[in-house]
Amino acid sequence: MAGDSRTFVFHCEGKPAGEEFFQTEVDRGDICYYNLILLIEKLGYVAMDFLYYKKRGRSEVASLQLIDYHDDVERMIRDNESEKKVRFVLSKEQLMELKVSISPIKRSGEQPVREETINAYKDWLKEQEPAMGWNDLSGAHGAMQCMDKSSNLKVENKQSPCSQE
């Protein structure tokens, strides 16, 4: 698919400060084991060095997954299908600690629901009730009284079908 690209971010362990991170854009169709090896060689590593990708879990901790074969690249693509950014760790030595902290996913458009927002809505709703003709919205098991102003018909439902035992 044209235009479908991923951002690769490499953390190159052992590099001097200022050179330890490298970022590049890669077309989705160009992601394969061979191209990853070419890329790490340009960064000063060899195919025998250790390349890991960060697999995001449900928390702020990711597990490092070793990329050693073509199948590992396919797994990495599946694991990161929903994200446009893949984070790697390059090391000359095998890493013993395979859990790393990561920043949480930022979801665009999602706002956390705050209690004060809910309370403000409840207050606003209470102010609107007299204007809407609602006389009583309180009470257990759906007790309700309503006045239809257009026909002067009073409807009372003191017992909801859900409350019958």
N, C-alpha and C positions, 0 to 999 in steps of 0.2 A: 504494500500500500504506500503510495507516494506521500511524502510529508509526515509519515508516522515515524518519529524519531524518539530516541531515549537520551537522557543525559547520564553519562557515566562519570562518577566521582571516585577517584582513586586516592586512597591514603597509602602513601609509599613509606613504609617503616624503614628507618635507618637513613633517610635522606636528611640533608641539612634543613634547619628551620627556614621556612619560606619556599622550600621546594618539596615539601612532604605531601602536598595536595595537588592533584591534577584533575581538570574537568574537561570533558569533550562531548560533543553531540555525535550520535551514531544513528544512522537509518536503521529502522527495525529489520529490514531485509538483509543488512550487512552483519548482523550479530551472529557470529559462529565462533567455535573454538579456535580455528585457525586465525581469524582476525583479532581475537583477544590476545593470542600469543604474539602476533606482530605488534600489537599495541604495547604490551608490557616490555617487549624488547626495545622499543623506542624510548621507554622510560628507564632503561638501564638494567632491567631484569632479564632472566633467561627462562626458558620453558620449564626448567627443573625447579625454579623458585615456586613459592606458594602463593596462589591466587585464591582469595576467598571473596564471596559476596555476602552482604548482610541481608539475612532473611528476617523480615519484620514479623514479630509475634504479636500477641494481643496487648502487650504492655509496652513500656518504654525500653525494653531490652530486646536486642536482636541476637540471633545466633549466626555465627560465621560458618558458611557452607563452602567447603573446598571445591574448586573447579579444577578437575583433573582430566576430564574426557568430554566428548561431544554431548553425551547424555546429561552431564552436569550443567552445560550451557542451556539446554532445552528446559531443564528443571528451573534454572534461574529465570528464564523468560516467563515461564508459567507463574512462578512465585511473585514476579514483579509486574504482571500483566496490567494491573490497575494503576500502577505508579509509573510516572514518566522518568523517574530518577532511580538509577541503580548505584549503590555504594559498594565499593570494593576495598579490600585490604590486601596489599602486596607485601610479602616478607621473604627474606632470604632463608629464614628458618621456620620450621613448623611451629605454629602457635599452640600453646597449651590451653590458654583461656579462650574459649569459643563463644563467650557471651559478652556482648558490648552494649553500652547504652546508646540510645538513639533518641532523636526528638520525635514527639508524637506527630501523627499525620495531621496536617491542617486541612480541614474540610471547608471549602469555600461555601458561603451562604448559610452555614449552620451557626446559629447563635444559641448559646446555652440559655436555658430557661431559668430565670432568677425568681426567687420567691417574691421579691418586691414587685416584679412585673405582674405576677399572678394576682397579688393582693390589690394592685392598682386596677386591674381589670375587674376584680370582684366589686371594688368600690364604685367603679363606673357603672357596672351592671345594676347595682342597687339604686343608683341615681336614675337609671333609665326605667326601672320597673313601674313607677307611678305613671309615667308618660305612655307606657305600653299597655296600661290597663290591668296589670297584675296586682292583685290585692295581697296575696300571701303565697310565697314560694317556699316557706319553711315548713318544718314538720317531718316526722318520720314516715317512711314507707310511701312517699309520694303524695302526701296530703297537699291538695292544691285548691285554690279558689280563683276563678277567673271571671272577669266582667267583660262581656262583649259590648262595647259602647254603641255600636251601630244599631243593635237590635234590642238593647236593654235586657238581654237574656243573661241570667246569672247561672253559671255552671259550677257545680261543686262536685268534687271527687275526693272524698275523705279516705277512701280505702282503695289502694291500688291492687290490681290482680296479683302482683308479685308478693304482696304482704300477707296473703291468705295462707293459713297453715292447716 
